[in-house]
Structure formats: structure tokens, C-alpha cells
């Protein structure tokens, strides 16, 4: 009965914070409220609930709080991805929902680490477990979480039709604005190198939805994606900069300098910030931009190497196309594409 009631209340109420705070800490409603808070980017409510359930005498409520707290610390950059994966791996979950969510959070972390092969293996286990859950809000939210992750993964694997299939489904069925916003963002990214109009249309729909939320991280991510799109299609007058401090933004800024013809400044910026690179994915971009700035074939080969190590076949197209433009033998390019 409580499960059915949770399905009704989380779908029908637009402002239920005051109701949620009164739920008993050992109740299913209080536990599912954690998912509601995360899905609606309500950090204050989430942290209130984590604290409340962590201090509950109920072991299951404590378990839910522990899982959500790990993800919350990762989002706030207070716990590393590797530490998070380790903690989640060694947790034994009594509740079926947390057994699923634990794996989904691991999948998120593997996604950020670009470990796409691990994601494909893990996603099959998660799908099987979700099918065993009772129908309702929690099951639908967990399924949407997984589908969003797989939509993104298929982009990185350059399986764009599969990615778009997830996206078209999610923009109709995703239970929250933030989930729909991410689905639109991924749809936009799938058209990034193919069609400017389709890409910008979906990214702007994502922006509209994100502006209605407090999810600062996703708002930053979509602005970064928009800047890359504009630069790639030589629409430099549309690029907007607010804060160029994170290494991902610095790399895109170097790309913008290159497109403007200031290759010397771009090369200098790339070299100055090389020590901040902490993933094969970032190194791939570094060497691709460096190759553009220096018109250096060797840099493009390094970019292919690092993008291949990261498992990202989508952006690996960039240095491969650059090599083709330099006249590299097409049979060699085919070998590099494997």
C-alpha cells in the first residue's frame, strides 16, 4: 500500500518538500524521497534526508542513506570516482532498489572514467534487476537513469542510431525535467558532427529545461557543449564564456583560438595546462587541438591513440578526419579506426 501511495504522491505533487520532511525515517516513503530529491536537483532536501535516514534505527533506511551519500559526495567532488567505485563494490545491499542503484552509481562512475566496456557488462545486470522491481515511481526512475546512461554510452561508442532511440523514448517518458533535459542534450550531441540545426535545436531544448532547475553541473555541461558546437561549425560569434578555469573549458577555449587563427596562443595555452590533464579523454583532445595548432601529423596520431585508450569512438573521428585531410593513406586510417 505504501509503495502504491508513493507512486501517486511523487507524480502528482508539484511542491511536496514540507510533506516529505514529515515522513517517518523508517518508512518506504522517506526512502523514495531520496530519489525524488536527486531527480529534481533538490540538494538541500537530499542532504536533509540523508542525515535523517542515516540516524534512523532502521537498517534499510540507513542503507539507502549510505548509497545516496556516496553519490552526493562524488557530485560535490568530495570523493573520487575510484574511491566511490570501491565503496559501492563492497557494499552488500538488503533492499532490491539499492542493489540496482548501487550498480547504477558505479555505472555513472565508469562513464566518467570512459570505461565503456565495463558499462555494457554492468548495464545488462542492472536491466535484469530492474525488471524484478515492483511497478511504480522508483522503478520508472531507475529505468530512466539507466537509459540516460546508455544513451550517452552509445554516443561514445559511435552507435548513434541506438543512442537516438533511447533519446526519443526518454523525452516522452522521463519522469522529471532534469532527466528530459539530459536526454535532449545527448540527442543534440549525437548530431554534433553531422547536422548543426538538429544539434542546436536539441541542445537549446535542454537549456530551456535546465534553466528551470538548480542543477549547476548540468547547466555548465550544456554551455560547454554549446560552445564546442558553435566552434566546430565556425559560428564563433555565438560562443559565450563565463568562467574559464576548469581544464575542459580551457581546452575548448584553445580550440576557439585556433579557429580564430591565433594558433600560437592556442599552443602556448595547451602546453601551460598539460599538467592538469588527468584522463586519456582529455589527452586525446589536447593532442587533437595541438595538431590543429601546429598542423602536425604526429599530434593527430597521439590523439587517436588516447581517444582509443579512453574507448571513445565518437570523438576519435576528429583526429582521423584531420589525418585524412593531410593525405594519410586511407588503408592506414582504416587500421587506426579499429
Steps between C-alpha positions, in 0.01 A plus 500: 500500500783739592672425168181586307455821701859607426432457128201732521653770720830541312327523163215731599645759738695796369628620839518226759813595694304578815316168477821302443672644805222357719533142374612247764869416454426126488236532228522409132370848419799662671739275307343567161511871583879475459448409136244778458747755643786387274284482188379856559846639585381594850832479685376653825217249529732215399756582771225544759366154414845339495565633851156395622518146363863454602392552862202269471480183707382323185782312325341526154456877532866528601595296193312734265660804664847349461456437125366849429767662716781340297358639177440839662863521612619414148276772354650753745854380410555391861559137400694371201346276236740218587420521872130507421521192278692316773245588770202411282659170394541383859155602622255216556145623437195344664243698299442421135484869405840576651653196336400661171595856592839393632579356158360807321726730702794274413395524136500881524853492635618265227340739253699794639812284480408407139505128587233416244560124488430477875180698447365261235557202731351673803197635313380148419503408870318822592229449236429152627469622860275795408253263333459323835398818689140589581341738251492863609693825534825344624515239224426758230762740634768232519418385145530859375833538679633192325358601162659846526836343574469261206388781270827676580708182478374424148611847392852431627496165319387685184180295491288804429175338391488297822569815700225693322255216560557536876473877470170504312351265759635696796375838393149352513529278808769651726327580833676832577606818315870438575485152346327637190760777482785248499320293236473809277865584564610154392277517192671828412844350547414208273462749212809702597716418197209426268235771508534840670128580490390172661777522756425860605125435510536218754769676704285811529202291613731359766602852606135604537431208734823539695428867565201384702723294731779565750732245340810717460721216372269418210457869421878529468518183290241622251674837460825317429326282240346806335837673480661196340215474249529866399877479466490176298255654251692832488224702664743680729270798558266271697767382746452620858761481777423547868774328699800335334666316789418131462731310267213397270412866445866592448529236228191632321630856531823388330284351222327837462837678471600258226180565306563874533846451350701564818678165495806624687295603805309172482821294500635697795176454695495127432859451617447710813205286605625156395579412861131535592392220268392195697335267247564344161188682379647842585836400354325408177353848473832658598690329219219559248501873570879501507501332159266768365713778646828358368365324189693201634411150383672340801274684743194362324637146531538558876144630514374182330704295748358669809142511375534128424628437854204689640262284295336805342443417135279804440757776554777281360355598163650848544871410470424230242332757277790740557745229388289431194512871414880481522498223240569201723439171319138389544602138568707622795203701626287185484751321722499791745122494513483147642 
